Amino acid sequence: MNLYQTSAGDGVVWITGASGGMGRELALQMVREGYVVVGSARGEDKLKEMEAEAASYKGRFHALPCDVTDRDSMAVAVEEIESSYGPIRLAVFNAGNYWPTAGEALDIDAFRKTYEINVFGMLNGLVPVVEKMKVHGKGQIALVASVSGYSGLPAAAAYGASKAAINNMAESLKFDFDKMNIRIQVVNPGFIDTPLTEKNEFDMPALMPVDKAVRRMISGFERGGFEITFPRRLTYLLKILRMLPHRVYFWQMKRATGWKERPLNFGDTAAAKVQRKV
């Protein structure tokens, strides 16, 4: 069975987290290619700016503000998209956030907030979208995770764990989604030059410009494989590292990130400052 694959002119693309970073670039690139895109985020002003910017493009962009952590708001958004713009053929659940988690400054609220946005925020949209796609008999879903979900990385105990959950979730759902002609994909980017990665306090190898990253993502939607990952020179190296014995993995990661030389700071570490704002 050849699973459904979306194309320009066939229904609507819904993108969450569309007002900045990869979500914004993805929305605008897809509109340029002729797709009808509905972009959602909490900030209405930024979405309206995108609507104005995309007015002369080949496709159409519609702003639909909503909060991914609000279950009812997300369900209403799905209904509004289907009634106003057409059936959702591709849903890209991109909304997410990152709070560094230093081992010496653990904060339960940082973990809770991370999961509320990155995991449950995704599920709040995924569940009603799947119900619609079941009725339509086709659809495509992309869950944006991260290579930090492959294995533990410094300062990513909350973020990486949430992305690991997304990878596992996508793998598990694929067994039944295939039977419903719903193509599910997981997107695992490396380090992408966005405001999110600016929080990192360590060197980021193979940092990729956001426009190039999004071109890889769209190409992955069109090819249709289960995992979309980039840049491969980094992501495939991490795939190999996770297969090594733990003692080798930890030694290599400490060496690569310089984490062994990082002093513990029980005072106002950058991570702790960020976490207190959550």
C-alpha positions in Angstrom: 0.0 0.0 0.0 1.3 3.4 -1.0 0.6 5.8 1.9 -0.9 9.2 1.2 1.5 12.0 0.4 0.4 15.6 0.4 0.9 18.0 -2.5 0.2 21.6 -3.3 -3.5 22.1 -4.2 -4.7 19.2 -2.1 -6.1 20.5 1.1 -4.5 22.5 3.9 -1.1 22.4 5.7 -1.4 23.2 9.4 1.8 24.3 11.2 2.0 24.9 14.9 4.7 27.1 16.4 4.5 29.0 13.1 5.5 32.5 14.3 9.2 32.0 14.6 12.3 29.9 13.9 11.8 26.8 11.8 8.0 27.1 11.9 7.9 30.5 10.4 10.4 29.6 7.6 8.5 26.4 6.9 5.2 28.2 6.5 6.5 30.8 4.2 8.5 28.4 2.0 5.5 26.2 1.6 3.3 29.1 0.7 5.9 30.2 -1.9 5.6 26.7 -3.4 1.8 27.0 -3.7 0.5 25.3 -0.6 -2.5 26.6 1.5 -1.0 27.0 4.9 -2.6 27.8 8.3 -0.1 28.9 10.8 -0.8 28.8 14.5 1.0 30.3 17.5 0.1 32.3 20.6 1.3 35.6 19.1 -1.3 37.0 16.7 0.7 40.0 15.7 3.6 38.0 14.2 1.1 35.7 12.4 -0.6 38.7 10.9 2.8 40.1 9.7 3.4 36.7 8.0 -0.1 36.9 6.4 0.8 40.3 4.9 4.3 39.1 3.8 2.8 36.0 2.0 0.0 37.9 0.2 1.9 38.0 -3.1 3.1 34.4 -2.9 1.8 31.5 -5.1 -0.2 29.9 -2.3 -2.1 31.3 0.7 -1.3 31.8 4.3 -4.0 32.1 7.0 -3.2 33.1 10.6 -5.0 31.2 13.3 -3.7 32.0 16.8 -4.1 29.4 19.5 -2.2 28.0 22.5 -1.0 24.4 22.1 -1.3 23.8 25.8 -5.0 24.6 25.7 -6.7 21.4 24.7 -10.1 23.0 23.9 -8.4 25.7 21.9 -6.6 23.2 19.7 -9.8 21.2 19.1 -11.6 24.4 18.1 -8.7 25.3 15.8 -9.0 22.0 13.9 -12.7 22.5 13.4 -12.2 26.1 12.2 -9.5 25.1 9.7 -11.7 22.3 8.2 -14.8 24.4 8.0 -13.1 27.6 6.7 -10.1 26.5 4.6 -10.5 22.8 3.7 -9.4 19.4 5.0 -6.1 19.2 6.8 -3.9 17.0 4.6 -0.5 17.7 6.4 -0.2 18.6 10.0 3.2 19.7 11.2 3.4 19.8 15.0 6.4 22.1 15.4 5.6 24.1 18.6 8.2 23.5 21.3 10.5 25.2 23.8 13.7 24.5 25.6 14.9 25.3 29.0 18.5 24.3 29.9 18.5 21.8 32.8 21.7 21.9 34.8 22.2 18.9 37.1 23.1 21.2 40.0 20.0 23.4 39.6 17.1 21.0 38.9 13.7 22.5 38.8 10.5 20.4 38.5 8.6 23.3 37.0 11.1 23.4 34.1 10.4 19.7 33.4 6.7 20.1 33.7 6.6 23.1 31.4 8.7 21.4 28.8 6.4 18.3 28.7 3.3 20.5 28.7 4.4 22.2 25.5 6.6 19.7 23.7 4.6 16.5 24.4 1.1 17.3 25.5 0.9 20.4 23.4 1.6 18.1 20.4 -1.1 15.6 21.5 -3.7 18.4 21.9 -3.5 18.9 18.2 -2.7 15.3 17.1 -5.8 13.7 18.6 -8.4 15.9 16.8 -6.4 15.9 13.6 -6.3 12.1 13.4 -10.1 11.9 14.0 -10.5 14.1 10.9 -8.0 12.2 8.8 -9.7 8.9 9.7 -13.0 10.3 8.2 -11.2 11.6 5.1 -9.3 8.3 4.7 -6.0 10.0 4.2 -3.5 12.4 5.7 0.1 13.1 6.6 1.5 14.1 10.0 4.9 15.3 11.0 6.1 15.4 14.6 9.1 17.7 15.1 11.4 16.2 17.6 15.2 16.6 17.8 18.5 14.6 17.7 18.6 15.3 21.4 16.1 12.5 21.7 18.6 10.0 20.5 20.6 10.0 23.7 21.3 12.2 26.7 23.1 15.5 25.9 24.4 18.0 28.5 21.8 20.5 29.8 19.0 18.7 27.9 17.5 16.4 30.6 14.0 17.9 30.1 14.2 18.8 26.5 15.9 15.6 25.3 13.6 13.4 27.3 10.5 15.1 25.7 11.9 14.6 22.2 12.7 11.0 23.0 9.1 10.6 23.9 8.0 12.0 20.6 10.3 9.6 18.6 8.9 6.6 20.6 5.4 7.9 20.1 5.8 8.2 16.4 7.2 4.7 16.0 4.4 3.2 18.0 1.6 5.1 16.2 3.0 4.1 12.7 1.7 0.5 13.0 -1.9 1.6 13.1 -1.6 4.8 11.1 -0.4 2.8 8.1 -3.7 0.9 8.2 -5.6 4.2 8.1 -3.6 5.7 5.2 -2.1 8.3 7.5 1.6 8.8 6.9 3.4 9.7 10.1 6.9 11.1 10.0 9.3 12.3 12.8 11.6 15.2 12.1 14.9 15.1 14.0 16.9 18.2 13.3 20.4 18.8 14.6 21.5 22.3 15.7 19.6 24.9 13.7 20.3 28.6 13.9 17.1 29.8 15.6 16.4 31.8 18.8 15.9 28.4 20.6 19.5 27.3 20.1 20.8 30.7 21.2 20.2 29.4 24.8 23.0 26.8 24.4 26.2 27.6 26.3 28.3 25.2 24.3 29.7 24.9 20.8 27.1 23.5 18.4 28.7 21.4 15.6 27.3 21.6 12.1 25.0 24.5 13.0 22.6 24.8 10.0 20.9 28.0 8.7 17.2 27.8 9.2 16.3 28.3 5.5 18.5 25.3 4.5 17.1 23.2 7.3 13.5 23.9 6.1 14.3 22.9 2.5 15.5 19.6 3.9 12.3 19.2 5.8 10.1 19.9 2.8 12.1 17.5 0.7 11.5 14.9 3.4 7.7 15.5 3.3 7.8 14.9 -0.4 10.0 11.8 -0.3 7.8 10.3 2.4 10.3 8.3 4.6 9.6 7.8 8.3 12.4 9.9 9.7 13.6 13.3 8.4 16.9 14.2 9.9 19.6 16.8 9.1 22.4 17.7 8.8 23.4 14.1 8.3 27.1 14.6 9.0 26.0 15.3 12.6 22.8 13.3 13.0 24.3 10.0 11.7 27.3 10.5 13.9 25.0 10.7 16.9 23.2 7.6 15.7 26.5 5.8 15.8 27.5 7.2 19.2 24.4 6.0 20.8 25.3 2.4 19.9 28.6 2.6 21.8 29.1 1.3 25.3 28.0 3.9 27.8 31.5 4.5 29.2 32.7 5.3 25.6 29.7 7.4 24.9 30.0 9.6 28.0 33.8 10.0 27.5 33.2 11.1 23.9 30.4 13.5 24.6 32.3 15.2 27.5 35.3 15.6 25.2 33.2 16.9 22.2 31.2 19.4 24.3 33.9 20.4 26.8 31.6 19.5 29.6 34.2 17.8 31.7 35.9 21.2 32.2 32.6 23.0 33.0 32.6 23.8 36.7 29.6 23.1 38.9 28.0 26.4 40.0 25.6 26.2 42.9 24.8 29.9 42.6 23.2 31.8 39.7 24.0 29.6 36.7 22.5 30.6 33.4 20.3 27.5 33.5 19.1 28.3 36.9 18.2 31.8 35.9 16.3 30.6 33.0 14.4 28.0 35.0 13.3 30.5 37.6 11.5 32.3 34.9 9.5 29.3 33.8 
